[in-house]
Amino acid sequence: MWDWYHLTDFYISEDYRNKGLGSQVIKRIEEFALNNNAMGVKINS
């Protein structure tokens, strides 16, 4: 697979901000990447 996973243009609607949703999504993406032998995740949003 790829060495790195890239996350771009990540957006949380104002209705769902400040509820920890964004952190949960990023954590799941990081876990998925590491479980699939990636070195890490690069986030640009």
N, C-alpha and C positions, 0 to 999 in steps of 0.2 A: 504494500500500500504506500501511501505518501508519507514523507517524513514529517510534514506539518499539516495541520488543518487550519484553514483560514476562514474567519468569520467577519463578514463585512456588512455594512448597512443594517446593523441590528437596531431595532426600534421597538419600544414598548409604548403602547397607546397611553395617553394621559389617564384614562380611566383605571389602568392597572399599575401605575407607578407607585412607588413607596410601599409596596406590598411584598417585596422580596422575589417577585416573579423573574425579573431579569437575572438576578443572582442564581436562582434555581436553574434557569435555562442554560446559563454559561457553565455552571457546575456539571450539568448533564452532558453538555458538549465536550467538556474537558475529559470526563470519565469515558465517554464513547471513543474519543481520539486515543487515549492511552490504552484502552482495551483493544484497540485495533492497531497497536504497535506504532502509533505516531509519537514523535518526540514531544509534541505539545500543540498548543493552539495559539495562533496569532489573531488578535482581535483589533479591528479597525472599525469604529462606528462613529 
